[in-house]
Amino acid sequence: MNADHDTFWFMSFRTTSGVTTLNGTFKKEPHATRIAAFEQIRALVKEQQPHLADAIVIAFDVQSNRLDW
């Protein structure tokens, strides 16, 4: 994982063959919104996983990747 990636995400999809869940990290832009992150991640998934282009997103989360105990 890139140390500059301060945000963790996961996205689950419903496909004709079942459910697929992906996750990753990225560096968020200053003042980014959750909807902007969703759209950015969704576009990345469509580009990297073309078979998920028409899949339905059934779950999504984005949050800080840091665990400051």
mmCIF file of the N, C-alpha and C atoms, coordinates in Angstrom:
data_MODEL
# 
_entry.id   MODEL 
# 
loop_
_atom_site.group_PDB 
_atom_site.id 
_atom_site.type_symbol 
_atom_site.label_atom_id 
_atom_site.label_alt_id 
_atom_site.label_comp_id 
_atom_site.label_asym_id 
_atom_site.label_entity_id 
_atom_site.label_seq_id 
_atom_site.pdbx_PDB_ins_code 
_atom_site.Cartn_x 
_atom_site.Cartn_y 
_atom_site.Cartn_z 
_atom_site.occupancy 
_atom_site.B_iso_or_equiv 
_atom_site.pdbx_formal_charge 
_atom_site.auth_seq_id 
_atom_site.auth_comp_id 
_atom_site.auth_asym_id 
_atom_site.auth_atom_id 
_atom_site.pdbx_PDB_model_num 
ATOM 1   N N  . MET A 1 1  ? 0.843   -1.179  0.000   1.00 0.00 ? 1  MET A N  1 
ATOM 2   C CA . MET A 1 1  ? 0.000   0.000   0.000   1.00 0.00 ? 1  MET A CA 1 
ATOM 3   C C  . MET A 1 1  ? 0.884   1.236   0.000   1.00 0.00 ? 1  MET A C  1 
ATOM 4   N N  . ASN A 1 2  ? 0.494   2.225   -0.734  1.00 0.00 ? 2  ASN A N  1 
ATOM 5   C CA . ASN A 1 2  ? 1.193   3.490   -0.803  1.00 0.00 ? 2  ASN A CA 1 
ATOM 6   C C  . ASN A 1 2  ? 0.945   4.283   0.470   1.00 0.00 ? 2  ASN A C  1 
ATOM 7   N N  . ALA A 1 3  ? 2.000   4.756   1.122   1.00 0.00 ? 3  ALA A N  1 
ATOM 8   C CA . ALA A 1 3  ? 1.856   5.498   2.382   1.00 0.00 ? 3  ALA A CA 1 
ATOM 9   C C  . ALA A 1 3  ? 1.073   6.791   2.195   1.00 0.00 ? 3  ALA A C  1 
ATOM 10  N N  . ASP A 1 4  ? 1.032   7.329   0.977   1.00 0.00 ? 4  ASP A N  1 
ATOM 11  C CA . ASP A 1 4  ? 0.282   8.554   0.714   1.00 0.00 ? 4  ASP A CA 1 
ATOM 12  C C  . ASP A 1 4  ? -1.216  8.302   0.585   1.00 0.00 ? 4  ASP A C  1 
ATOM 13  N N  . HIS A 1 5  ? -1.599  7.055   0.497   1.00 0.00 ? 5  HIS A N  1 
ATOM 14  C CA . HIS A 1 5  ? -3.015  6.724   0.345   1.00 0.00 ? 5  HIS A CA 1 
ATOM 15  C C  . HIS A 1 5  ? -3.668  6.761   1.724   1.00 0.00 ? 5  HIS A C  1 
ATOM 16  N N  . ASP A 1 6  ? -4.401  7.827   1.987   1.00 0.00 ? 6  ASP A N  1 
ATOM 17  C CA . ASP A 1 6  ? -4.938  8.065   3.318   1.00 0.00 ? 6  ASP A CA 1 
ATOM 18  C C  . ASP A 1 6  ? -6.390  7.641   3.480   1.00 0.00 ? 6  ASP A C  1 
ATOM 19  N N  . THR A 1 7  ? -6.981  7.112   2.424   1.00 0.00 ? 7  THR A N  1 
ATOM 20  C CA . THR A 1 7  ? -8.402  6.783   2.454   1.00 0.00 ? 7  THR A CA 1 
ATOM 21  C C  . THR A 1 7  ? -8.615  5.336   2.010   1.00 0.00 ? 7  THR A C  1 
ATOM 22  N N  . PHE A 1 8  ? -9.409  4.615   2.777   1.00 0.00 ? 8  PHE A N  1 
ATOM 23  C CA . PHE A 1 8  ? -9.762  3.227   2.464   1.00 0.00 ? 8  PHE A CA 1 
ATOM 24  C C  . PHE A 1 8  ? -11.181 3.198   1.902   1.00 0.00 ? 8  PHE A C  1 
ATOM 25  N N  . TRP A 1 9  ? -11.432 2.313   0.948   1.00 0.00 ? 9  TRP A N  1 
ATOM 26  C CA . TRP A 1 9  ? -12.779 2.160   0.398   1.00 0.00 ? 9  TRP A CA 1 
ATOM 27  C C  . TRP A 1 9  ? -13.078 0.686   0.160   1.00 0.00 ? 9  TRP A C  1 
ATOM 28  N N  . PHE A 1 10 ? -14.365 0.386   0.138   1.00 0.00 ? 10 PHE A N  1 
ATOM 29  C CA . PHE A 1 10 ? -14.815 -0.899  -0.377  1.00 0.00 ? 10 PHE A CA 1 
ATOM 30  C C  . PHE A 1 10 ? -16.113 -0.677  -1.138  1.00 0.00 ? 10 PHE A C  1 
ATOM 31  N N  . MET A 1 11 ? -16.350 -1.532  -2.111  1.00 0.00 ? 11 MET A N  1 
ATOM 32  C CA . MET A 1 11 ? -17.545 -1.443  -2.945  1.00 0.00 ? 11 MET A CA 1 
ATOM 33  C C  . MET A 1 11 ? -17.968 -2.869  -3.287  1.00 0.00 ? 11 MET A C  1 
ATOM 34  N N  . SER A 1 12 ? -19.236 -3.181  -3.038  1.00 0.00 ? 12 SER A N  1 
ATOM 35  C CA . SER A 1 12 ? -19.782 -4.500  -3.367  1.00 0.00 ? 12 SER A CA 1 
ATOM 36  C C  . SER A 1 12 ? -20.761 -4.358  -4.523  1.00 0.00 ? 12 SER A C  1 
ATOM 37  N N  . PHE A 1 13 ? -20.741 -5.330  -5.407  1.00 0.00 ? 13 PHE A N  1 
ATOM 38  C CA . PHE A 1 13 ? -21.544 -5.309  -6.629  1.00 0.00 ? 13 PHE A CA 1 
ATOM 39  C C  . PHE A 1 13 ? -22.394 -6.562  -6.719  1.00 0.00 ? 13 PHE A C  1 
ATOM 40  N N  . ARG A 1 14 ? -23.574 -6.398  -7.237  1.00 0.00 ? 14 ARG A N  1 
ATOM 41  C CA . ARG A 1 14 ? -24.442 -7.541  -7.574  1.00 0.00 ? 14 ARG A CA 1 
ATOM 42  C C  . ARG A 1 14 ? -24.295 -7.766  -9.060  1.00 0.00 ? 14 ARG A C  1 
ATOM 43  N N  . THR A 1 15 ? -23.907 -8.986  -9.422  1.00 0.00 ? 15 THR A N  1 
ATOM 44  C CA . THR A 1 15 ? -23.770 -9.349  -10.826 1.00 0.00 ? 15 THR A CA 1 
ATOM 45  C C  . THR A 1 15 ? -24.669 -10.546 -11.108 1.00 0.00 ? 15 THR A C  1 
ATOM 46  N N  . THR A 1 16 ? -24.736 -10.935 -12.352 1.00 0.00 ? 16 THR A N  1 
ATOM 47  C CA . THR A 1 16 ? -25.556 -12.094 -12.708 1.00 0.00 ? 16 THR A CA 1 
ATOM 48  C C  . THR A 1 16 ? -25.005 -13.379 -12.096 1.00 0.00 ? 16 THR A C  1 
ATOM 49  N N  . SER A 1 17 ? -23.721 -13.363 -11.735 1.00 0.00 ? 17 SER A N  1 
ATOM 50  C CA . SER A 1 17 ? -23.116 -14.563 -11.161 1.00 0.00 ? 17 SER A CA 1 
ATOM 51  C C  . SER A 1 17 ? -22.967 -14.500 -9.641  1.00 0.00 ? 17 SER A C  1 
ATOM 52  N N  . GLY A 1 18 ? -23.440 -13.431 -9.016  1.00 0.00 ? 18 GLY A N  1 
ATOM 53  C CA . GLY A 1 18 ? -23.355 -13.338 -7.559  1.00 0.00 ? 18 GLY A CA 1 
ATOM 54  C C  . GLY A 1 18 ? -22.919 -11.963 -7.095  1.00 0.00 ? 18 GLY A C  1 
ATOM 55  N N  . VAL A 1 19 ? -22.206 -11.933 -5.977  1.00 0.00 ? 19 VAL A N  1 
ATOM 56  C CA . VAL A 1 19 ? -21.739 -10.682 -5.382  1.00 0.00 ? 19 VAL A CA 1 
ATOM 57  C C  . VAL A 1 19 ? -20.221 -10.639 -5.449  1.00 0.00 ? 19 VAL A C  1 
ATOM 58  N N  . THR A 1 20 ? -19.693 -9.486  -5.821  1.00 0.00 ? 20 THR A N  1 
ATOM 59  C CA . THR A 1 20 ? -18.254 -9.252  -5.865  1.00 0.00 ? 20 THR A CA 1 
ATOM 60  C C  . THR A 1 20 ? -17.952 -8.041  -5.006  1.00 0.00 ? 20 THR A C  1 
ATOM 61  N N  . THR A 1 21 ? -16.927 -8.136  -4.174  1.00 0.00 ? 21 THR A N  1 
ATOM 62  C CA . THR A 1 21 ? -16.514 -7.009  -3.342  1.00 0.00 ? 21 THR A CA 1 
ATOM 63  C C  . THR A 1 21 ? -15.067 -6.671  -3.642  1.00 0.00 ? 21 THR A C  1 
ATOM 64  N N  . LEU A 1 22 ? -14.806 -5.397  -3.853  1.00 0.00 ? 22 LEU A N  1 
ATOM 65  C CA . LEU A 1 22 ? -13.463 -4.891  -4.098  1.00 0.00 ? 22 LEU A CA 1 
ATOM 66  C C  . LEU A 1 22 ? -13.123 -3.889  -3.009  1.00 0.00 ? 22 LEU A C  1 
ATOM 67  N N  . ASN A 1 23 ? -11.828 -3.684  -2.765  1.00 0.00 ? 23 ASN A N  1 
ATOM 68  C CA . ASN A 1 23 ? -11.408 -2.649  -1.829  1.00 0.00 ? 23 ASN A CA 1 
ATOM 69  C C  . ASN A 1 23 ? -10.064 -2.113  -2.240  1.00 0.00 ? 23 ASN A C  1 
ATOM 70  N N  . GLY A 1 24 ? -9.715  -0.984  -1.666  1.00 0.00 ? 24 GLY A N  1 
ATOM 71  C CA . GLY A 1 24 ? -8.433  -0.379  -1.966  1.00 0.00 ? 24 GLY A CA 1 
ATOM 72  C C  . GLY A 1 24 ? -8.231  0.890   -1.172  1.00 0.00 ? 24 GLY A C  1 
ATOM 73  N N  . THR A 1 25 ? -7.176  1.600   -1.517  1.00 0.00 ? 25 THR A N  1 
ATOM 74  C CA . THR A 1 25 ? -6.873  2.875   -0.878  1.00 0.00 ? 25 THR A CA 1 
ATOM 75  C C  . THR A 1 25 ? -6.576  3.902   -1.959  1.00 0.00 ? 25 THR A C  1 
ATOM 76  N N  . PHE A 1 26 ? -6.709  5.161   -1.594  1.00 0.00 ? 26 PHE A N  1 
ATOM 77  C CA . PHE A 1 26 ? -6.356  6.238   -2.510  1.00 0.00 ? 26 PHE A CA 1 
ATOM 78  C C  . PHE A 1 26 ? -6.090  7.505   -1.724  1.00 0.00 ? 26 PHE A C  1 
ATOM 79  N N  . LYS A 1 27 ? -5.487  8.475   -2.373  1.00 0.00 ? 27 LYS A N  1 
ATOM 80  C CA . LYS A 1 27 ? -5.242  9.786   -1.764  1.00 0.00 ? 27 LYS A CA 1 
ATOM 81  C C  . LYS A 1 27 ? -6.391  10.686  -2.131  1.00 0.00 ? 27 LYS A C  1 
ATOM 82  N N  . LYS A 1 28 ? -7.124  11.133  -1.136  1.00 0.00 ? 28 LYS A N  1 
ATOM 83  C CA . LYS A 1 28 ? -8.277  11.989  -1.411  1.00 0.00 ? 28 LYS A CA 1 
ATOM 84  C C  . LYS A 1 28 ? -7.817  13.415  -1.692  1.00 0.00 ? 28 LYS A C  1 
ATOM 85  N N  . GLU A 1 29 ? -8.620  14.096  -2.464  1.00 0.00 ? 29 GLU A N  1 
ATOM 86  C CA . GLU A 1 29 ? -8.374  15.498  -2.750  1.00 0.00 ? 29 GLU A CA 1 
ATOM 87  C C  . GLU A 1 29 ? -8.840  16.328  -1.558  1.00 0.00 ? 29 GLU A C  1 
ATOM 88  N N  . PRO A 1 30 ? -8.229  17.488  -1.324  1.00 0.00 ? 30 PRO A N  1 
ATOM 89  C CA . PRO A 1 30 ? -8.712  18.362  -0.240  1.00 0.00 ? 30 PRO A CA 1 
ATOM 90  C C  . PRO A 1 30 ? -10.179 18.715  -0.458  1.00 0.00 ? 30 PRO A C  1 
ATOM 91  N N  . HIS A 1 31 ? -10.954 18.695  0.593   1.00 0.00 ? 31 HIS A N  1 
ATOM 92  C CA . HIS A 1 31 ? -12.384 19.048  0.566   1.00 0.00 ? 31 HIS A CA 1 
ATOM 93  C C  . HIS A 1 31 ? -13.207 18.094  -0.303  1.00 0.00 ? 31 HIS A C  1 
ATOM 94  N N  . ALA A 1 32 ? -12.719 16.874  -0.504  1.00 0.00 ? 32 ALA A N  1 
ATOM 95  C CA . ALA A 1 32 ? -13.455 15.897  -1.309  1.00 0.00 ? 32 ALA A CA 1 
ATOM 96  C C  . ALA A 1 32 ? -14.757 15.516  -0.606  1.00 0.00 ? 32 ALA A C  1 
ATOM 97  N N  . THR A 1 33 ? -15.747 15.164  -1.399  1.00 0.00 ? 33 THR A N  1 
ATOM 98  C CA . THR A 1 33 ? -17.022 14.698  -0.859  1.00 0.00 ? 33 THR A CA 1 
ATOM 99  C C  . THR A 1 33 ? -17.124 13.186  -1.044  1.00 0.00 ? 33 THR A C  1 
ATOM 100 N N  . ARG A 1 34 ? -18.038 12.569  -0.307  1.00 0.00 ? 34 ARG A N  1 
ATOM 101 C CA . ARG A 1 34 ? -18.242 11.128  -0.452  1.00 0.00 ? 34 ARG A CA 1 
ATOM 102 C C  . ARG A 1 34 ? -18.765 10.782  -1.845  1.00 0.00 ? 34 ARG A C  1 
ATOM 103 N N  . ILE A 1 35 ? -19.660 11.599  -2.379  1.00 0.00 ? 35 ILE A N  1 
ATOM 104 C CA . ILE A 1 35 ? -20.201 11.304  -3.715  1.00 0.00 ? 35 ILE A CA 1 
ATOM 105 C C  . ILE A 1 35 ? -19.109 11.424  -4.776  1.00 0.00 ? 35 ILE A C  1 
ATOM 106 N N  . ALA A 1 36 ? -18.210 12.393  -4.615  1.00 0.00 ? 36 ALA A N  1 
ATOM 107 C CA . ALA A 1 36 ? -17.107 12.531  -5.568  1.00 0.00 ? 36 ALA A CA 1 
ATOM 108 C C  . ALA A 1 36 ? -16.189 11.306  -5.490  1.00 0.00 ? 36 ALA A C  1 
ATOM 109 N N  . ALA A 1 37 ? -15.929 10.842  -4.264  1.00 0.00 ? 37 ALA A N  1 
ATOM 110 C CA . ALA A 1 37 ? -15.101 9.643   -4.096  1.00 0.00 ? 37 ALA A CA 1 
ATOM 111 C C  . ALA A 1 37 ? -15.787 8.435   -4.718  1.00 0.00 ? 37 ALA A C  1 
ATOM 112 N N  . PHE A 1 38 ? -17.105 8.288   -4.472  1.00 0.00 ? 38 PHE A N  1 
ATOM 113 C CA . PHE A 1 38 ? -17.860 7.182   -5.064  1.00 0.00 ? 38 PHE A CA 1 
ATOM 114 C C  . PHE A 1 38 ? -17.733 7.198   -6.579  1.00 0.00 ? 38 PHE A C  1 
ATOM 115 N N  . GLU A 1 39 ? -17.947 8.342   -7.187  1.00 0.00 ? 39 GLU A N  1 
ATOM 116 C CA . GLU A 1 39 ? -17.892 8.446   -8.648  1.00 0.00 ? 39 GLU A CA 1 
ATOM 117 C C  . GLU A 1 39 ? -16.492 8.164   -9.172  1.00 0.00 ? 39 GLU A C  1 
ATOM 118 N N  . GLN A 1 40 ? -15.469 8.650   -8.469  1.00 0.00 ? 40 GLN A N  1 
ATOM 119 C CA . GLN A 1 40 ? -14.083 8.404   -8.875  1.00 0.00 ? 40 GLN A CA 1 
ATOM 120 C C  . GLN A 1 40 ? -13.755 6.914   -8.794  1.00 0.00 ? 40 GLN A C  1 
ATOM 121 N N  . ILE A 1 41 ? -14.140 6.289   -7.703  1.00 0.00 ? 41 ILE A N  1 
ATOM 122 C CA . ILE A 1 41 ? -13.853 4.866   -7.520  1.00 0.00 ? 41 ILE A CA 1 
ATOM 123 C C  . ILE A 1 41 ? -14.660 4.028   -8.502  1.00 0.00 ? 41 ILE A C  1 
ATOM 124 N N  . ARG A 1 42 ? -15.919 4.377   -8.698  1.00 0.00 ? 42 ARG A N  1 
ATOM 125 C CA . ARG A 1 42 ? -16.762 3.632   -9.642  1.00 0.00 ? 42 ARG A CA 1 
ATOM 126 C C  . ARG A 1 42 ? -16.170 3.689   -11.047 1.00 0.00 ? 42 ARG A C  1 
ATOM 127 N N  . ALA A 1 43 ? -15.699 4.859   -11.461 1.00 0.00 ? 43 ALA A N  1 
ATOM 128 C CA . ALA A 1 43 ? -15.076 5.001   -12.783 1.00 0.00 ? 43 ALA A CA 1 
ATOM 129 C C  . ALA A 1 43 ? -13.811 4.149   -12.877 1.00 0.00 ? 43 ALA A C  1 
ATOM 130 N N  . LEU A 1 44 ? -13.015 4.130   -11.806 1.00 0.00 ? 44 LEU A N  1 
ATOM 131 C CA . LEU A 1 44 ? -11.801 3.321   -11.787 1.00 0.00 ? 44 LEU A CA 1 
ATOM 132 C C  . LEU A 1 44 ? -12.134 1.835   -11.901 1.00 0.00 ? 44 LEU A C  1 
ATOM 133 N N  . VAL A 1 45 ? -13.149 1.402   -11.173 1.00 0.00 ? 45 VAL A N  1 
ATOM 134 C CA . VAL A 1 45 ? -13.565 -0.006  -11.231 1.00 0.00 ? 45 VAL A CA 1 
ATOM 135 C C  . VAL A 1 45 ? -14.025 -0.357  -12.643 1.00 0.00 ? 45 VAL A C  1 
ATOM 136 N N  . LYS A 1 46 ? -14.841 0.507   -13.259 1.00 0.00 ? 46 LYS A N  1 
ATOM 137 C CA . LYS A 1 46 ? -15.313 0.239   -14.625 1.00 0.00 ? 46 LYS A CA 1 
ATOM 138 C C  . LYS A 1 46 ? -14.152 0.117   -15.601 1.00 0.00 ? 46 LYS A C  1 
ATOM 139 N N  . GLU A 1 47 ? -13.134 0.944   -15.402 1.00 0.00 ? 47 GLU A N  1 
ATOM 140 C CA . GLU A 1 47 ? -11.968 0.924   -16.284 1.00 0.00 ? 47 GLU A CA 1 
ATOM 141 C C  . GLU A 1 47 ? -11.133 -0.345  -16.074 1.00 0.00 ? 47 GLU A C  1 
ATOM 142 N N  . GLN A 1 48 ? -10.917 -0.710  -14.813 1.00 0.00 ? 48 GLN A N  1 
ATOM 143 C CA . GLN A 1 48 ? -10.040 -1.836  -14.508 1.00 0.00 ? 48 GLN A CA 1 
ATOM 144 C C  . GLN A 1 48 ? -10.754 -3.189  -14.508 1.00 0.00 ? 48 GLN A C  1 
ATOM 145 N N  . GLN A 1 49 ? -12.070 -3.184  -14.321 1.00 0.00 ? 49 GLN A N  1 
ATOM 146 C CA . GLN A 1 49 ? -12.857 -4.414  -14.264 1.00 0.00 ? 49 GLN A CA 1 
ATOM 147 C C  . GLN A 1 49 ? -14.070 -4.273  -15.193 1.00 0.00 ? 49 GLN A C  1 
ATOM 148 N N  . PRO A 1 50 ? -13.866 -4.285  -16.504 1.00 0.00 ? 50 PRO A N  1 
ATOM 149 C CA . PRO A 1 50 ? -14.956 -4.027  -17.448 1.00 0.00 ? 50 PRO A CA 1 
ATOM 150 C C  . PRO A 1 50 ? -16.187 -4.906  -17.249 1.00 0.00 ? 50 PRO A C  1 
ATOM 151 N N  . HIS A 1 51 ? -16.008 -6.112  -16.728 1.00 0.00 ? 51 HIS A N  1 
ATOM 152 C CA . HIS A 1 51 ? -17.152 -6.999  -16.511 1.00 0.00 ? 51 HIS A CA 1 
ATOM 153 C C  . HIS A 1 51 ? -18.079 -6.475  -15.408 1.00 0.00 ? 51 HIS A C  1 
ATOM 154 N N  . LEU A 1 52 ? -17.628 -5.473  -14.635 1.00 0.00 ? 52 LEU A N  1 
ATOM 155 C CA . LEU A 1 52 ? -18.470 -4.875  -13.590 1.00 0.00 ? 52 LEU A CA 1 
ATOM 156 C C  . LEU A 1 52 ? -19.113 -3.554  -14.030 1.00 0.00 ? 52 LEU A C  1 
ATOM 157 N N  . ALA A 1 53 ? -18.931 -3.195  -15.285 1.00 0.00 ? 53 ALA A N  1 
ATOM 158 C CA . ALA A 1 53 ? -19.443 -1.914  -15.771 1.00 0.00 ? 53 ALA A CA 1 
ATOM 159 C C  . ALA A 1 53 ? -20.948 -1.767  -15.591 1.00 0.00 ? 53 ALA A C  1 
ATOM 160 N N  . ASP A 1 54 ? -21.688 -2.849  -15.768 1.00 0.00 ? 54 ASP A N  1 
ATOM 161 C CA . ASP A 1 54 ? -23.147 -2.794  -15.628 1.00 0.00 ? 54 ASP A CA 1 
ATOM 162 C C  . ASP A 1 54 ? -23.649 -3.377  -14.310 1.00 0.00 ? 54 ASP A C  1 
ATOM 163 N N  . ALA A 1 55 ? -22.725 -3.735  -13.429 1.00 0.00 ? 55 ALA A N  1 
ATOM 164 C CA . ALA A 1 55 ? -23.117 -4.305  -12.142 1.00 0.00 ? 55 ALA A CA 1 
ATOM 165 C C  . ALA A 1 55 ? -23.755 -3.237  -11.260 1.00 0.00 ? 55 ALA A C  1 
ATOM 166 N N  . ILE A 1 56 ? -24.602 -3.674  -10.359 1.00 0.00 ? 56 ILE A N  1 
ATOM 167 C CA . ILE A 1 56 ? -25.289 -2.776  -9.432  1.00 0.00 ? 56 ILE A CA 1 
ATOM 168 C C  . ILE A 1 56 ? -24.476 -2.689  -8.146  1.00 0.00 ? 56 ILE A C  1 
ATOM 169 N N  . VAL A 1 57 ? -24.176 -1.461  -7.716  1.00 0.00 ? 57 VAL A N  1 
ATOM 170 C CA . VAL A 1 57 ? -23.474 -1.271  -6.448  1.00 0.00 ? 57 VAL A CA 1 
ATOM 171 C C  . VAL A 1 57 ? -24.485 -1.477  -5.327  1.00 0.00 ? 57 VAL A C  1 
ATOM 172 N N  . ILE A 1 58 ? -24.183 -2.416  -4.430  1.00 0.00 ? 58 ILE A N  1 
ATOM 173 C CA . ILE A 1 58 ? -25.109 -2.695  -3.335  1.00 0.00 ? 58 ILE A CA 1 
ATOM 174 C C  . ILE A 1 58 ? -24.562 -2.234  -1.979  1.00 0.00 ? 58 ILE A C  1 
ATOM 175 N N  . ALA A 1 59 ? -23.259 -1.922  -1.922  1.00 0.00 ? 59 ALA A N  1 
ATOM 176 C CA . ALA A 1 59 ? -22.679 -1.404  -0.686  1.00 0.00 ? 59 ALA A CA 1 
ATOM 177 C C  . ALA A 1 59 ? -21.429 -0.621  -1.033  1.00 0.00 ? 59 ALA A C  1 
ATOM 178 N N  . PHE A 1 60 ? -21.191 0.438   -0.268  1.00 0.00 ? 60 PHE A N  1 
ATOM 179 C CA . PHE A 1 60 ? -20.018 1.285   -0.485  1.00 0.00 ? 60 PHE A CA 1 
ATOM 180 C C  . PHE A 1 60 ? -19.672 1.977   0.819   1.00 0.00 ? 60 PHE A C  1 
ATOM 181 N N  . ASP A 1 61 ? -18.371 2.094   1.081   1.00 0.00 ? 61 ASP A N  1 
ATOM 182 C CA . ASP A 1 61 ? -17.918 2.887   2.214   1.00 0.00 ? 61 ASP A CA 1 
ATOM 183 C C  . ASP A 1 61 ? -16.557 3.465   1.880   1.00 0.00 ? 61 ASP A C  1 
ATOM 184 N N  . VAL A 1 62 ? -16.312 4.637   2.425   1.00 0.00 ? 62 VAL A N  1 
ATOM 185 C CA . VAL A 1 62 ? -15.025 5.301   2.288   1.00 0.00 ? 62 VAL A CA 1 
ATOM 186 C C  . VAL A 1 62 ? -14.753 5.995   3.619   1.00 0.00 ? 62 VAL A C  1 
ATOM 187 N N  . GLN A 1 63 ? -13.517 5.824   4.112   1.00 0.00 ? 63 GLN A N  1 
ATOM 188 C CA . GLN A 1 63 ? -13.170 6.431   5.399   1.00 0.00 ? 63 GLN A CA 1 
ATOM 189 C C  . GLN A 1 63 ? -11.667 6.520   5.541   1.00 0.00 ? 63 GLN A C  1 
ATOM 190 N N  . SER A 1 64 ? -11.257 7.187   6.589   1.00 0.00 ? 64 SER A N  1 
ATOM 191 C CA . SER A 1 64 ? -9.821  7.343   6.843   1.00 0.00 ? 64 SER A CA 1 
ATOM 192 C C  . SER A 1 64 ? -9.173  5.969   6.951   1.00 0.00 ? 64 SER A C  1 
ATOM 193 N N  . ASN A 1 65 ? -7.996  5.844   6.393   1.00 0.00 ? 65 ASN A N  1 
ATOM 194 C CA . ASN A 1 65 ? -7.268  4.598   6.470   1.00 0.00 ? 65 ASN A CA 1 
ATOM 195 C C  . ASN A 1 65 ? -6.400  4.526   7.725   1.00 0.00 ? 65 ASN A C  1 
ATOM 196 N N  . ARG A 1 66 ? -6.303  5.597   8.442   1.00 0.00 ? 66 ARG A N  1 
ATOM 197 C CA . ARG A 1 66 ? -5.480  5.638   9.664   1.00 0.00 ? 66 ARG A CA 1 
ATOM 198 C C  . ARG A 1 66 ? -6.259  5.096   10.855  1.00 0.00 ? 66 ARG A C  1 
ATOM 199 N N  . LEU A 1 67 ? -5.555  4.347   11.668  1.00 0.00 ? 67 LEU A N  1 
ATOM 200 C CA . LEU A 1 67 ? -6.116  3.839   12.916  1.00 0.00 ? 67 LEU A CA 1 
ATOM 201 C C  . LEU A 1 67 ? -5.333  4.490   14.050  1.00 0.00 ? 67 LEU A C  1 
ATOM 202 N N  . ASP A 1 68 ? -5.796  5.624   14.483  1.00 0.00 ? 68 ASP A N  1 
ATOM 203 C CA . ASP A 1 68 ? -5.121  6.359   15.548  1.00 0.00 ? 68 ASP A CA 1 
ATOM 204 C C  . ASP A 1 68 ? -5.667  5.915   16.893  1.00 0.00 ? 68 ASP A C  1 
ATOM 205 N N  . TRP A 1 69 ? -5.095  4.872   17.435  1.00 0.00 ? 69 TRP A N  1 
ATOM 206 C CA . TRP A 1 69 ? -5.581  4.304   18.686  1.00 0.00 ? 69 TRP A CA 1 
ATOM 207 C C  . TRP A 1 69 ? -5.209  5.202   19.805  1.00 0.00 ? 69 TRP A C  1 
# 
